[in-house]
Amino acid sequence: MVCQSVFQVDSVEGISWQKAVLIAQEAAYFPGEIRFRYGMRCADAHSAEELVALEVPPKAWVCVESDRFDAAYIIERIRRIATGSAHVAVSLVA
């Protein structure tokens, strides 16, 4: 792998449906393949359904990886979402 990050997921909820959707939304802006690994299983980070199917529990160690050199930024964004350290901004337009 060219670019990867190994980290422990959020200690409260693991990878919930909400987090999976946020991760898939972030990955949607990246043109290359991003893989989310838990144990021996792997999911495409572009698919919230695949991420939830991994059944990642709280405090589990995961790996997010890509074959592209320019993936470091998106992998860091995914790490922040999965660990609960990302601030999600919501803007309302009247």
C-alpha positions in Angstrom: 0.0 0.0 0.0 1.2 3.5 -0.8 -0.9 5.3 1.8 -2.4 3.8 5.0 -3.3 4.6 8.5 -4.0 2.2 11.4 -6.0 3.6 14.3 -8.5 2.8 17.0 -12.2 3.7 16.3 -14.4 5.7 18.6 -14.7 4.1 22.1 -18.5 4.8 22.3 -20.1 3.5 19.2 -17.6 1.9 16.8 -18.7 2.4 13.2 -22.4 3.2 13.4 -24.6 3.8 10.4 -24.2 7.6 10.9 -20.4 7.4 10.9 -20.5 5.0 7.9 -22.5 7.6 5.9 -20.1 10.4 6.8 -17.1 8.3 5.8 -18.8 7.3 2.5 -19.6 11.0 1.8 -15.9 12.0 2.4 -14.7 9.1 0.2 -17.1 10.2 -2.6 -14.9 13.2 -3.3 -11.8 11.0 -3.8 -11.5 9.4 -7.3 -9.4 6.5 -6.2 -10.1 3.3 -4.3 -10.1 3.5 -0.5 -10.2 0.3 1.5 -11.4 0.1 5.2 -10.0 -3.1 6.9 -11.1 -4.7 10.1 -9.5 -8.0 10.9 -9.5 -10.1 7.8 -12.5 -8.3 6.3 -12.3 -5.4 3.9 -14.9 -2.8 2.7 -14.9 -0.1 0.1 -15.0 3.2 2.0 -17.3 4.6 -0.7 -20.1 2.3 0.5 -21.8 3.0 3.8 -23.5 -0.4 3.5 -20.2 -2.3 3.2 -18.8 -0.3 6.2 -21.7 -1.2 8.4 -21.5 -4.8 7.3 -17.9 -5.0 8.8 -19.6 -4.7 12.3 -16.6 -2.7 13.7 -17.1 -2.6 17.5 -16.1 0.3 19.9 -12.3 0.5 20.5 -11.4 -1.8 17.6 -8.3 -1.3 15.5 -8.8 -0.7 11.8 -6.7 0.2 8.8 -7.7 2.6 6.0 -5.6 2.3 2.9 -5.2 3.4 -0.8 -2.8 2.7 -3.6 -2.6 6.4 -4.5 0.0 8.9 -3.3 -2.6 11.7 -3.0 -4.8 9.7 -0.5 -3.2 11.0 2.7 -5.7 13.9 3.1 -8.8 11.8 2.6 -7.5 9.0 4.9 -6.9 11.6 7.6 -10.4 12.9 7.2 -11.8 9.3 7.5 -9.6 8.7 10.6 -11.1 11.8 12.2 -14.6 10.7 11.6 -14.0 7.1 12.8 -12.2 8.2 16.0 -14.8 10.8 16.8 -12.4 13.7 16.6 -14.0 15.3 13.5 -16.1 18.4 13.9 -19.1 18.1 11.6 -20.3 21.6 10.5 -23.9 22.0 9.6 -24.9 25.1 7.7 -28.5 26.3 7.3 -29.4 28.5 4.3 -32.6 30.5 4.7 
